[in-house]
Amino acid sequence: MPEDGLRLRPPRNRVERRAIAWWTAQALALVLPPVIVLVVLGILIAPARFWLLLPAVLIAVLGAVYTAVMPQWRYRVHRWEITDDAVYTSAGWLRQEWRIAPMSRIQTVDTVRGPLQQLFDLSSVTVTTASAAGPLNIDGMDREQAAAVVEQLTTATQATPGDAT
């Protein structure tokens, strides 16, 4: 175990269950536009109909699998936890990543609410550190819970000695 007692371990808290619907909506927003464009063009351009509808069907089938599997899988993987010493995150679905950020390394804490997140009353919390690996993101949190987490982290980092580097 490291000297400071921090160790990489699975975080305890799941993201909000509404994140499944949010991730599903994101997947549909990615998959539907090219399918619709290809189908419309296939209807309008008779000589190229086969060559336009074939990729539309392939994208639709693969997109349906992606839309059905990815949100559920991400929900099982995405977790977070905040202790007195660190922020723990687990994220991803194909490429899964566990991260830990000691309180003394945290530089900024931000909340993001995109249009789809607002629709589902969700937020993302971004914890920026001096790490070259980039920030820790906790996606799919309840809006009020995210605000409380930002407040908790702000208070904890101000009280933690260190220069966040």
C-alpha positions as CSV (number, residue, x, y, z in Angstrom):
1,M,0.0,0.0,0.0
2,P,1.3,3.5,-0.8
3,E,2.8,5.6,2.0
4,D,-0.1,8.0,2.2
5,G,-2.6,5.1,2.6
6,L,-4.4,5.8,-0.7
7,R,-4.9,2.9,-3.0
8,L,-6.7,2.3,-6.2
9,R,-10.0,0.5,-5.5
10,P,-13.5,0.5,-6.9
11,P,-15.5,3.5,-5.8
12,R,-18.7,2.9,-3.8
13,N,-21.3,5.3,-5.3
14,R,-23.2,4.6,-8.5
15,V,-24.2,7.5,-10.8
16,E,-27.9,8.4,-11.0
17,R,-30.1,5.8,-12.7
18,R,-31.4,8.6,-15.1
19,A,-27.9,8.5,-16.7
20,I,-29.0,5.4,-18.6
21,A,-31.7,7.5,-20.4
22,W,-29.2,10.3,-20.9
23,W,-26.6,8.0,-22.5
24,T,-29.3,6.4,-24.6
25,A,-30.4,9.8,-25.9
26,Q,-26.8,10.7,-26.7
27,A,-26.4,7.4,-28.6
28,L,-29.6,8.1,-30.6
29,A,-28.4,11.6,-31.4
30,L,-25.3,10.0,-32.8
31,V,-26.9,7.2,-34.7
32,L,-30.2,8.6,-36.1
33,P,-28.9,11.6,-38.2
34,P,-26.8,9.6,-40.6
35,V,-29.5,6.9,-40.9
36,I,-32.2,9.5,-41.7
37,V,-30.0,11.3,-44.2
38,L,-29.1,8.1,-46.0
39,V,-32.7,6.9,-46.1
40,V,-34.0,10.3,-47.4
41,L,-31.2,10.3,-50.1
42,G,-32.0,6.7,-50.9
43,I,-35.6,7.6,-51.5
44,L,-34.8,10.7,-53.6
45,I,-32.0,9.3,-55.7
46,A,-33.3,6.1,-57.3
47,P,-30.1,5.1,-59.2
48,A,-28.1,5.1,-55.9
49,R,-30.9,3.7,-53.8
50,F,-29.2,0.4,-53.0
51,W,-25.9,2.0,-52.2
52,L,-27.5,4.5,-49.8
53,L,-30.0,2.2,-48.1
54,L,-27.4,-0.6,-47.5
55,P,-25.2,1.6,-45.2
56,A,-28.4,3.1,-43.6
57,V,-29.4,-0.5,-42.6
58,L,-25.9,-1.3,-41.4
59,I,-25.6,1.9,-39.3
60,A,-29.2,1.3,-38.0
61,V,-28.4,-2.3,-36.9
62,L,-25.1,-1.5,-35.4
63,G,-26.5,1.7,-33.8
64,A,-29.4,-0.2,-32.3
65,V,-26.9,-2.6,-30.6
66,Y,-24.8,0.3,-29.4
67,T,-27.8,2.1,-28.1
68,A,-29.1,-0.9,-26.3
69,V,-25.8,-2.1,-24.8
70,M,-23.6,1.0,-24.1
71,P,-25.8,2.9,-21.6
72,Q,-26.5,-0.2,-19.4
73,W,-22.8,-1.2,-19.5
74,R,-21.7,2.3,-18.6
75,Y,-24.1,2.4,-15.7
76,R,-22.6,-0.8,-14.3
77,V,-19.1,0.7,-14.5
78,H,-19.5,4.4,-13.7
79,R,-18.9,4.9,-10.0
80,W,-17.5,7.6,-7.8
81,E,-16.6,8.3,-4.2
82,I,-15.2,11.1,-2.1
83,T,-13.3,10.4,1.1
84,D,-11.4,12.8,3.4
85,D,-8.3,12.0,1.4
86,A,-9.2,11.6,-2.2
87,V,-11.7,11.4,-5.1
88,Y,-12.1,8.0,-6.7
89,T,-13.7,7.4,-10.1
90,S,-14.4,4.5,-12.3
91,A,-15.6,5.2,-15.9
92,G,-15.9,3.8,-19.4
93,W,-17.5,0.9,-21.1
94,L,-15.1,-0.6,-23.6
95,R,-12.0,1.1,-22.2
96,Q,-12.5,1.2,-18.5
97,E,-10.5,3.5,-16.2
98,W,-10.2,3.7,-12.4
99,R,-8.6,6.9,-11.1
100,I,-7.8,8.5,-7.8
101,A,-7.0,12.1,-7.0
102,P,-5.6,13.0,-3.6
103,M,-7.2,16.1,-2.1
104,S,-3.9,17.8,-2.1
105,R,-3.6,17.5,-5.9
106,I,-7.0,19.0,-6.8
107,Q,-6.7,22.4,-8.5
108,T,-10.3,23.1,-9.7
109,V,-13.8,21.6,-9.4
110,D,-16.4,22.4,-12.0
111,T,-20.0,21.5,-12.8
112,V,-21.2,21.0,-16.4
113,R,-24.8,20.7,-17.5
114,G,-25.4,20.3,-21.2
115,P,-28.8,20.5,-22.8
116,L,-29.5,16.8,-22.6
117,Q,-28.2,16.7,-19.0
118,Q,-30.6,19.5,-18.2
119,L,-33.5,17.6,-19.7
120,F,-32.7,14.6,-17.4
121,D,-31.8,16.9,-14.4
122,L,-28.2,15.6,-14.4
123,S,-24.8,17.2,-14.1
124,S,-21.2,16.3,-14.6
125,V,-18.5,17.2,-12.1
126,T,-15.0,17.7,-13.3
127,V,-12.1,17.5,-10.9
128,T,-8.9,19.0,-12.4
129,T,-5.5,18.0,-11.0
130,A,-1.9,18.6,-12.0
131,S,-1.9,15.1,-13.5
132,A,-0.9,14.6,-17.1
133,A,-3.7,12.0,-17.3
134,G,-6.2,14.9,-17.3
135,P,-9.2,15.7,-15.1
136,L,-11.5,13.2,-13.3
137,N,-15.0,13.3,-14.6
138,I,-18.1,12.1,-12.7
139,D,-20.8,12.0,-15.3
140,G,-24.5,11.3,-14.6
141,M,-24.9,12.8,-11.2
142,D,-28.1,14.3,-9.9
143,R,-28.0,18.1,-10.3
144,E,-28.4,18.8,-6.5
145,Q,-26.0,16.1,-5.6
146,A,-23.4,17.5,-8.0
147,A,-23.7,20.9,-6.4
148,A,-23.2,19.4,-2.9
149,V,-20.2,17.4,-4.2
150,V,-18.6,20.6,-5.6
151,E,-19.2,22.4,-2.3
152,Q,-17.7,19.5,-0.3
153,L,-14.7,19.3,-2.6
154,T,-14.1,23.0,-2.5
155,T,-14.2,23.0,1.3
156,A,-12.0,20.0,1.6
157,T,-9.4,21.2,-0.9
158,Q,-9.2,24.6,0.8
159,A,-8.5,22.8,4.1
160,T,-6.0,20.4,2.7
161,P,-2.3,21.5,2.9
162,G,-0.3,21.3,-0.3
163,D,0.2,23.3,-3.5
164,A,-1.9,21.0,-5.8
165,T,1.1,20.2,-8.0
